[in-house]
Structure formats: structure tokens, C-alpha cells
């Protein structure tokens, strides 16, 4: 099937004299996850992971993806004639290097200009120019060959009230316009779906697990124009928009509007999120201030109302997860269980919680070797039976009106080896060391990552991903600019200064292909600690409430301080969750949060 699709694409390329065609994992907004309509890279390669870029020439095809997906991609690309290029590995060319090498003199490079961002589009244009070649960017060739392509999503909208957001849209727009004034900008083009949803205090459902609305926003000194599929705006939303002086226009009208921006204007926009077609439609005399959207930092720094609400969301989520863990531990080997049935049980516990909206991502419920694939998703074909032995890794979360959660626990379902116990304990130590960090203001995740990765590096082990990511508020579960990572990866946008109010995950792990995977993940809120002659100190508050499985801990591998950190954490978990559990569940919880 994939070979037939590649052949059909190459036929369209030949008709247009295109030598290379690029298919990224992207929508028109540079969203991390995309709706079904935008899964062109999956369609043309068969690889289902959330990140990757396909490059198709007339004779070969390649897929570039990162370390989270190497195992998965290798399996899914088998027999497709698509070559896997493992990003970041020694000797593997980058996408741009491959294109530059293969294009040839006078070659034509093609891509849909709406799914490539302005910054990358410029780089690709420069590659073509250097070869004396050309670009073909105003047509979506995948759309021509994808006969049963799903339509654009048009899910209903809902308001997020100020009791949840802590700040009105009017206040947010005023703050944004102040920044525009400081930058000398007349117009701000905003295409990031997360930023638009945050700014307008409106959520939707146009991407699975991400409550956003397919739209663009243009803000100037007096007007705010929202380009969206207008049929989704009901009377309540229309009244709200009118009250906030926001007008609407059709979704695609952005491409007619941008060329009408005055030639002497100054435009503020982020070239890494505004697509190439929009960026290329601006008059050449327009001054462009290419910077991160001001809303990016505004939404990353949660206000006190949001932080209070997020804690409440995590209590609910902790109750749901701990009830699931109790059920799993007390029933394994007694009743039939599979990865999917266990995942379904956990989802049911979440849906019982007040103000639950939806899952925040597709649950990863991975048993045994499946957990070595960091972003494994069980299918009816792969759905493993759970047995009373080995590890089950569950990475899951939910959206509540009070906030978004993301938690991972690895649980021993029965006997485990000494190696498994050592690795589990080391991952636990890594998690605790970062959660209990104290540091001077100005640090980024780059400075602190070693605290978490260090115990594993001491053993000659690493994990091919970051240690943590920012979390949105009823938004995307992966949010910049904060994160924990040992080196700068520009496209991840997670090396910002850690500010008070930022929420970041702490999730070290061990992944042994063909054997097992271990991950322990909590969310941390950054706070100010004391300020003295050395500067402003910062620390973290751990806001994830669920036991770390003591059945897999070896206390002899932990220092006295590490044991105290775990004991203090478990005491907090018991105190927080016990009021919401049954008598039987509390007896179990007392055992699984006992001091070691």
C-alpha cells in the first residue's frame, strides 16, 4: 500500500517537474500533534508516531524521527521502501543536508507552504537557490492522491471561565498590546493554536486530546480578528467575542488578509510557527520582528489561581490513578487483563472525577518489552496479556477544568529480576533528586538535568529524550519554553529560564529494547525560595499524588537522604488521597506509602 502511494506521489511530482517533495508532521499552525486531516506523513510512510519528516525523491524515500520512535519506526517501515534515518545518531544526515545533497543543479523542491514554518521555508529556499533551483509550494500533492482524506475538524467551542483562568481575555489582550508597543509592532500575527486558545479563554477539540480550535488571530492596536470555521461559533461564544471586541472571518481568509497589511507596517510574529505561505505573503517592505509569541511565556507562567486549580486537578487525577493501581495490584493473576482493558479501567476512574473533560493524550499502557518503546500505543493486534510478573508502564493524564495532568508509574505485577529492581530504584532516585532541587534564579532545565540523569549516567545508561517538559493549562501537555534536557535541541523549544509558576514534568527512565521500560513521572511547580546575598533561590513543589511502587524498590541502593525524600513524598500522598478512598483502598494505600 505504501509503495503504491509513493508511486502515485512520484507521478504527480513528474507532472510538475518536482525532484524532491517534503512531507513534515504538521498542520498549518506547527502544532505538535495534528488532527486526522493533517496526517499526511503517516499516509505516505505508514509510520504513526507523533514526530517525523518524510522526504521523497523520484527514486528513494526517507523518514527522519527522534530516539523516542526508533524501535516503532523500524517495525512500521519494514517492507515500505522508506529508509529510517535516526535523528541525532552518528553519521546520519540531517533532513536539510540530505535535501541539499540530492537536489542537484536546477532541481525543483516541493512542499505545501502551509505545513512548513517560515523559518524552515527560508532555509529550504536557500538550498534551492544555491543549486540554481526552484520551489513548488502552492499545492498539496498529498491531497491529490489521498482520495478518502478526512475533512477538517469542526468541533464545538467552550468558554473557560475566569474562576479557572485567573485572568480575563481583556486583561490578556491589554498585556499583549503593551508588549507590541514595546516592540514597535503595529500588527501581531498569531498562528499557534495553543496561544490563541489561551489568549481568548476559549477551548475546542480540533486535535485529539488537545482542546484547541483551528484558527489564526491577528491583533493590532484596536482590532482583534479571529479567522476560523465560523459555523462553530454559537450564540454564547458570539456574544462573548462581541463583548471583547473580537471579530471573526473565515478560516482561509487569512491568506487574503495578510497581503493587505500596509507596506510600511511593523509585524510581530514567530517565524518558527507562522507558516511559510503566510510569511511569504507579507509585502517585502514590511518590517518583521521575528520573536517568540509574547503569549508563550505569559501562558507558561501560571498565575496563582491557575496553580491552585492545577493542584485540585492533580488530587482528582491522583485519586483516579491510585484506585487504578489498587485494582491492578489486587487483581493481577486473578482476573483477565490486557494493556487495553487496563487502560480502559483507568480511563473510567478518570471520567468519574468532577469537571473531567477528556484525556490529555493517548494513554501509554505498555507491558514487558512493549514499554521499551517510549511512545507505544496498544492496538488490538499488539494488545499484550498482563501476567503476574514483570513491569507494566502506564503514562497517562487528563484535562479537567482545573488543569491538565501527566503522570507515569511503572508497577511490578509480580516477581522481577535484580537488574529490574536496580534500574527501578535508580529511576526513582533520579526523579527525587530533581524534584528536591534548590537553585538560583536564572537556571534553565539545561543546568538541572544532570541531577536526574546523573544516577543513570553513573551506571553507563541514558534515555534518548528530555527529562521533562512544560505542561499547558487545559491545553497541550507538552508546552514550552520550560523543560529539562542535557543539551539544546532548538526544535523542542524547552530551554527557557525556570520562572515561578511554571509547571514542568520530571520523568527519567530506563528503556532496554526487547526487555522492559521504566519511567517515573511527576509534575513540579516552580516557586521562589529565600532571597539573600547570593541571589534569589528557587525550588519545586511536587504536585503529582500517587504511590511509587515500593514492591520494586531496593532500599539498600538509596542513601539516607533519598529514603527520606521518598518517605516524605509518600506521607504527602497518603495525607492528600486518603480522604477520597474506601476503607479497603486506604489499607492498601497505607502499605504502599509506608516509610522505608
C-alpha positions in Angstrom: 0.0 0.0 0.0 2.8 2.5 0.9 4.7 1.6 -2.2 1.6 2.3 -4.3 1.1 5.7 -2.6 4.7 6.6 -3.2 4.4 5.7 -6.8 1.2 7.9 -7.1 3.1 10.8 -5.4 6.0 10.4 -7.8 3.7 10.5 -10.8 2.3 13.9 -9.6 5.9 15.1 -8.9 6.9 14.2 -12.5 4.0 16.1 -13.9 5.2 19.2 -12.2 9.0 18.5 -12.7 9.5 18.3 -8.9 12.6 16.4 -7.9 12.1 16.2 -4.1 8.9 16.5 -2.1 8.9 17.1 1.7 6.1 16.0 4.0 6.5 17.1 7.6 4.4 16.1 10.6 2.5 19.4 10.7 -0.8 21.2 10.3 -1.0 24.9 9.2 0.0 26.0 12.8 3.1 24.0 13.6 1.1 22.0 16.3 3.0 19.2 18.0 0.1 16.8 17.4 -2.2 17.1 14.4 -5.8 16.2 13.5 -6.6 13.3 11.2 -6.8 15.6 8.1 -3.2 16.6 8.6 -1.6 13.1 9.0 0.0 13.3 5.5 3.3 11.9 6.7 1.6 8.9 8.3 -0.4 8.4 5.0 2.8 8.4 2.8 5.1 6.4 5.0 2.9 4.2 7.3 4.8 5.5 10.4 2.2 6.5 13.1 4.5 8.3 15.6 3.8 12.0 16.5 7.1 13.3 15.2 8.9 12.8 11.9 9.6 14.2 8.4 9.4 12.3 5.1 11.5 13.3 2.1 10.6 11.7 -1.2 12.7 11.8 -4.3 11.9 10.2 -7.6 14.0 7.1 -6.7 14.1 6.9 -2.8 12.2 7.9 0.3 13.4 8.6 3.8 11.8 9.2 7.2 13.6 11.2 9.9 12.4 10.7 13.5 13.9 11.0 17.0 15.0 8.5 19.7 11.6 8.1 21.2 10.4 6.3 18.0 13.4 4.3 16.6 12.0 0.9 17.6 8.5 1.7 16.5 9.6 3.3 13.2 11.8 0.4 12.3 8.9 -2.0 12.7 6.3 0.1 10.8 8.6 1.0 7.9 9.5 -2.7 7.2 8.7 -3.5 3.6 7.7 0.0 2.7 10.9 1.0 0.8 11.1 4.0 3.2 14.5 4.3 4.8 14.7 5.2 8.5 17.1 8.0 9.4 17.7 8.0 13.1 18.0 11.7 14.1 20.9 12.6 16.3 22.8 9.4 15.6 26.4 9.4 14.4 26.7 9.6 10.6 23.0 10.3 10.0 22.5 13.3 7.7 20.0 16.0 8.8 16.9 16.5 6.6 18.3 19.7 5.1 21.7 18.1 4.4 20.0 15.2 2.6 17.9 17.6 0.5 21.0 19.7 -0.3 22.9 16.5 -1.4 20.1 15.1 -3.5 18.5 18.1 -5.1 21.1 18.6 -7.9 21.7 21.6 -10.2 18.5 23.4 -11.2 16.4 21.0 -9.2 12.8 21.7 -8.0 12.0 21.3 -4.3 8.3 20.9 -3.4 6.2 21.1 -0.2 2.9 22.5 0.9 3.8 26.0 2.0 1.1 25.9 4.8 2.7 23.0 6.7 6.3 24.3 6.7 7.1 27.1 9.0 8.5 30.4 7.7 12.0 29.9 9.2 12.4 26.4 7.8 10.9 27.5 4.5 13.6 30.2 4.2 16.3 27.6 4.7 14.8 25.3 2.1 14.5 28.2 -0.3 18.2 29.0 0.3 19.1 25.4 -0.5 17.2 25.5 -3.8 18.7 28.9 -4.7 22.2 27.7 -4.0 21.6 24.9 -6.6 20.1 27.4 -9.0 16.8 25.5 -8.5 13.2 26.5 -7.6 10.4 25.9 -5.1 7.0 24.5 -5.7 4.9 25.4 -2.6 1.4 26.4 -3.5 -0.1 22.9 -4.0 -0.7 20.0 -1.6 0.3 16.9 -3.6 -0.7 14.5 -0.9 -4.3 15.9 -1.1 -4.4 14.9 -4.8 -3.6 11.2 -4.1 -5.4 10.8 -0.7 -8.8 10.0 -2.0 -10.6 9.4 1.3 -8.9 12.1 3.3 -10.7 13.1 6.5 -12.3 16.6 6.4 -11.0 19.5 8.6 -12.2 19.1 12.2 -15.0 21.5 13.3 -15.6 20.6 17.0 -17.8 22.7 19.3 -16.2 25.5 21.4 -16.5 26.2 25.1 -15.5 29.0 27.4 -13.0 28.6 30.2 -14.4 30.9 32.9 -12.2 33.4 34.8 -12.5 31.3 38.0 -10.3 28.8 36.2 -8.1 31.1 34.1 -7.5 33.7 36.8 -7.3 36.4 34.1 -9.8 37.8 31.6 -9.3 37.9 27.8 -9.5 41.7 28.0 -6.6 41.7 30.5 -4.6 39.3 28.4 -5.1 41.4 25.2 -4.1 44.6 27.1 -0.9 42.9 28.2 -0.2 41.6 24.7 -0.7 45.1 23.2 1.8 46.6 25.7 4.4 44.2 24.5 3.6 45.0 20.9 4.0 48.7 21.7 7.4 48.0 23.3 8.5 46.1 20.1 7.2 48.9 17.9 4.8 46.5 16.2 1.5 47.6 14.5 0.3 44.1 13.9 0.8 40.7 15.6 0.1 37.5 13.6 -0.6 34.6 15.9 -1.0 31.2 14.4 -0.1 28.9 17.4 -3.4 27.2 18.3 -2.3 26.9 22.0 -1.6 30.6 22.3 -4.9 31.6 20.6 -6.9 29.3 22.9 -5.1 30.7 26.0 -5.5 34.3 24.9 -9.2 34.0 24.1 -10.0 31.8 27.1 -11.8 29.5 24.6 -11.2 25.8 24.1 -12.3 23.4 21.4 -11.5 19.9 20.2 -9.9 20.0 16.8 -6.9 17.9 17.7 -7.4 14.7 19.7 -6.5 15.2 23.4 -5.6 18.9 22.7 -8.6 21.2 23.2 -7.8 23.8 20.6 -9.6 25.4 17.6 -8.2 25.5 14.0 -7.8 29.2 13.6 -5.5 32.2 13.1 -5.5 35.5 15.1 -4.4 39.0 14.0 -4.1 41.6 16.8 -3.4 45.3 16.1 -3.8 48.4 18.3 -7.6 48.5 18.1 -8.8 45.3 16.4 -8.6 41.6 17.1 -9.6 39.4 14.1 -10.2 35.7 14.6 -10.0 33.6 11.4 -11.8 30.3 11.9 -14.6 28.0 10.6 -17.3 30.4 11.6 -20.0 27.8 11.8 -18.6 26.6 15.1 -19.4 29.9 16.8 -22.7 29.6 18.7 -24.7 32.4 20.2 -22.9 32.3 23.6 -19.4 32.4 22.0 -20.6 35.2 19.6 -21.8 37.3 22.5 -18.5 36.8 24.3 -16.5 37.8 21.3 -18.6 40.9 20.8 -18.1 41.8 24.4 -14.3 41.5 24.0 -14.3 43.4 20.6 -13.2 40.4 18.6 -14.5 40.0 15.1 -14.4 36.8 13.1 -13.6 35.9 9.4 -13.5 32.6 7.5 -10.5 30.3 8.3 -8.8 30.6 4.9 -9.4 34.4 4.6 -6.1 34.8 6.4 -4.4 34.3 3.1 -6.4 37.2 1.5 -5.9 39.4 4.6 -2.1 39.2 5.1 -1.2 40.8 1.7 -3.4 43.8 2.6 -1.3 44.7 5.7 0.2 48.1 4.9 3.7 48.0 3.3 5.1 50.4 5.9 3.8 48.3 8.9 5.8 46.5 11.6 4.7 42.9 12.1 5.5 40.9 15.2 5.4 37.1 14.6 7.2 33.9 15.3 8.8 32.6 12.1 9.0 29.2 13.7 5.2 28.9 14.0 3.8 31.1 11.2 3.7 29.0 8.1 5.8 29.8 5.0 2.8 30.8 2.9 1.7 33.5 5.3 5.3 34.7 5.9 5.9 34.9 2.2 2.6 36.8 1.6 3.8 39.9 3.5 4.9 42.9 1.4 8.7 42.8 1.2 9.0 46.3 2.7 7.2 45.3 5.9 9.5 45.2 9.0 9.2 41.9 10.7 10.0 41.4 14.4 10.7 37.7 14.4 10.5 36.7 18.1 8.6 34.1 20.2 5.0 35.0 20.7 4.7 37.1 23.9 1.8 34.8 24.9 4.2 31.8 25.0 5.8 33.0 28.2 2.6 34.5 29.6 0.8 31.2 29.5 3.8 29.2 30.7 3.9 31.2 33.9 0.8 30.0 35.7 -0.9 32.7 37.8 -1.9 31.9 41.5 -5.5 31.0 40.5 -4.2 28.5 37.9 -1.7 27.0 40.3 -4.4 26.5 42.9 -6.6 24.9 40.3 -3.9 22.6 39.0 -3.3 21.2 42.5 -7.0 20.4 42.6 -6.8 18.7 39.2 -3.9 16.6 40.4 -5.7 15.5 43.6 -8.6 14.2 41.4 -6.1 12.6 39.0 -4.2 11.0 41.9 -7.4 9.5 43.3 -8.2 8.0 39.8 -4.7 6.7 39.3 -4.4 5.3 42.8 -7.7 3.5 42.6 -6.5 2.0 39.3 -3.2 1.0 40.9 -5.1 -0.7 43.8 -7.3 -2.6 41.3 -4.3 -3.7 39.3 -2.2 -4.8 42.2 -5.0 -6.7 43.9 -6.5 -8.4 40.8 -3.4 -9.3 38.7 -3.4 -13.0 38.0 -7.0 -13.3 39.4 -9.0 -11.8 36.5 -8.0 -11.5 32.8 -6.3 -8.2 32.0 -4.6 -6.8 28.9 -3.0 -3.5 28.1 -6.2 -2.1 26.6 -8.5 -3.4 29.3 -6.3 -1.9 32.0 -6.1 1.4 30.1 -9.9 1.4 29.8 -10.3 0.8 33.5 -8.0 3.8 34.3 -10.0 6.0 31.9 -13.2 5.0 33.7 -11.8 6.1 37.0 -10.8 9.5 35.5 -14.2 10.0 34.0 -15.8 9.6 37.4 -14.0 12.8 38.6 -15.9 16.1 38.7 -15.1 18.5 35.9 -13.2 15.9 33.8 -13.1 17.0 30.1 -11.0 14.3 28.3 -7.7 12.5 28.4 -4.7 14.8 27.8 -3.0 12.2 25.5 -3.4 8.7 24.3 -2.6 6.5 27.3 0.6 4.5 27.1 -0.1 1.2 28.8 2.9 -1.0 28.0 3.7 -4.4 29.4 7.1 -6.0 29.3 9.1 -5.4 26.1 6.4 -3.0 24.8 7.4 -0.4 27.4 10.9 -0.1 25.8 9.1 1.9 23.1 8.7 5.2 24.8 5.5 6.2 23.0 4.0 2.8 22.5 0.2 2.7 21.9 -1.5 -0.7 22.3 -3.6 -1.8 19.3 -5.9 -4.9 19.0 -3.0 -6.6 17.2 -0.3 -5.8 19.9 -2.6 -5.9 23.0 -0.5 -7.9 25.4 -2.0 -10.0 28.2 -0.9 -8.9 31.7 0.6 -11.6 33.8 1.6 -11.6 37.5 5.3 -11.0 36.7 7.4 -8.2 35.3 6.7 -4.5 34.8 3.7 -2.6 33.5 4.4 1.1 32.5 1.4 3.4 32.4 1.9 7.0 31.2 -1.5 8.9 31.2 -3.2 12.1 32.1 -6.4 14.1 31.9 -7.8 17.5 31.2 -10.1 18.9 33.9 -11.5 22.4 34.1 -8.9 22.9 36.8 -6.0 22.0 34.7 -4.0 19.3 32.8 -2.2 16.3 34.3 0.5 13.9 33.1 1.7 11.0 35.3 3.8 7.9 34.7 4.1 4.9 37.0 5.9 1.6 36.4 4.4 -1.2 38.5 5.7 -4.6 39.4 3.0 -7.1 38.6 4.8 -9.9 40.3 8.4 -11.2 40.6 11.1 -9.0 38.9 14.8 -9.6 38.4 17.6 -8.0 40.5 18.5 -5.9 37.4 14.9 -4.6 37.1 14.9 -3.7 40.8 18.2 -1.9 40.5 17.0 0.1 37.4 13.7 0.9 39.0 15.3 2.2 42.2 17.8 4.3 40.2 15.0 5.9 38.2 13.2 6.7 41.5 16.4 8.2 42.9 16.8 10.3 39.7 13.2 11.6 39.9 13.6 12.5 43.6 16.9 14.3 43.2 15.4 16.7 40.6 12.1 17.2 42.4 14.0 18.3 45.5 16.5 20.6 43.7 17.2 24.1 45.1 18.8 26.5 42.6 19.5 30.1 41.8 17.1 32.1 39.6 18.3 32.2 36.1 18.8 28.4 35.8 17.3 26.6 32.9 16.5 22.9 32.6 19.9 22.5 31.0 21.5 23.4 34.3 19.4 20.9 36.3 19.1 17.9 34.0 22.2 16.2 35.4 20.5 15.9 38.8 18.1 13.5 37.3 20.2 11.9 34.6 23.3 11.6 36.8 22.5 8.4 38.7 21.8 6.6 35.4 24.9 8.1 33.8 26.9 6.7 36.7 25.7 3.3 35.6 26.5 3.9 31.9 22.8 4.2 31.0 20.9 7.0 29.3 17.4 7.7 27.9 17.1 9.2 24.4 14.7 12.0 25.3 14.4 15.0 27.6 13.9 14.6 31.3 10.8 16.8 31.4 8.5 19.2 29.6 6.3 22.1 30.4 2.5 21.4 30.8 -0.3 23.7 29.5 -3.4 24.7 31.3 -6.3 22.8 29.7 -4.0 22.9 26.6 -1.2 20.9 25.1 0.5 18.5 27.5 3.9 19.5 26.0 4.4 23.2 26.4 7.5 25.5 26.0 9.7 27.3 26.9 10.5 25.3 30.0 11.8 21.8 30.2 14.7 19.6 31.4 17.2 18.4 28.9 21.0 17.9 28.9 21.7 19.6 25.6 19.9 22.3 23.5 17.6 20.9 20.9 16.3 24.0 19.1 13.1 22.5 17.7 12.0 21.3 21.2 11.9 25.0 22.5 12.4 23.9 26.1 15.5 25.8 27.4 13.8 28.8 28.9 14.6 30.2 32.3 12.6 28.5 35.0 10.2 31.0 36.4 7.9 31.0 39.4 4.6 29.4 38.3 6.0 27.2 35.6 4.8 23.6 35.6 7.4 21.0 34.4 7.4 17.2 34.4 10.2 15.1 36.0 10.4 11.8 34.1 13.7 9.9 34.0 13.7 6.3 32.6 15.4 3.2 31.5 14.5 1.5 28.2 16.0 -1.8 27.2 14.9 -2.9 23.8 13.3 -6.4 23.9 13.2 -6.5 27.7 11.4 -3.7 29.5 10.9 0.0 30.1 10.8 2.0 33.3 9.6 5.6 33.8 8.5 7.5 36.9 6.9 10.9 36.2 5.6 13.7 38.5 4.8 17.3 37.8 6.7 20.1 39.5 5.6 23.7 40.1 8.5 26.2 40.3 8.4 28.6 43.3 10.6 31.2 44.8 12.5 30.2 47.9 14.6 32.6 50.0 16.5 35.6 48.7 19.8 36.5 50.2 23.2 38.0 49.3 23.7 35.1 46.8 20.6 35.9 44.9 17.0 34.6 44.5 16.8 30.8 45.3 14.1 28.7 43.6 12.7 25.3 44.4 9.9 22.9 43.3 6.6 21.7 44.7 5.7 18.2 43.7 2.0 18.2 42.8 1.5 14.6 41.5 -0.1 12.4 44.1 0.3 8.6 43.6 2.5 5.9 45.1 5.8 4.9 43.6 5.7 1.2 43.7 7.6 0.0 46.8 7.4 -3.6 45.6 10.2 -2.7 43.1 12.4 -0.5 45.4 15.7 -1.7 46.9 16.3 0.5 49.9 19.9 -0.7 50.1 20.6 1.2 46.8 19.4 4.5 48.3 21.1 7.0 50.6 19.5 8.1 53.9 18.6 11.4 52.3 17.0 9.7 49.3 14.9 7.4 51.5 13.8 10.5 53.5 12.7 12.2 50.2 10.7 9.1 49.2 9.2 8.8 52.7 8.2 12.5 52.8 6.7 12.2 49.3 4.7 9.1 50.3 3.5 10.7 53.5 2.1 13.6 51.4 0.4 11.2 49.0 -1.3 9.4 51.9 -2.4 12.6 53.6 -3.7 14.0 50.3 -5.6 11.0 48.9 -6.8 9.0 52.0 -10.0 11.2 52.4 -11.2 10.1 49.0 -10.5 6.3 49.2 -12.6 3.4 50.5 -11.5 1.7 53.7 -10.0 -1.2 51.8 -8.2 1.1 49.4 -6.8 3.1 52.4 -5.4 -0.1 54.0 -3.7 -0.9 50.7 -2.5 2.8 50.3 -1.1 2.8 53.8 1.1 -0.2 52.9 2.2 1.3 49.6 3.1 4.7 51.2 4.8 3.3 54.2 8.2 4.6 55.4 11.2 2.6 54.3 
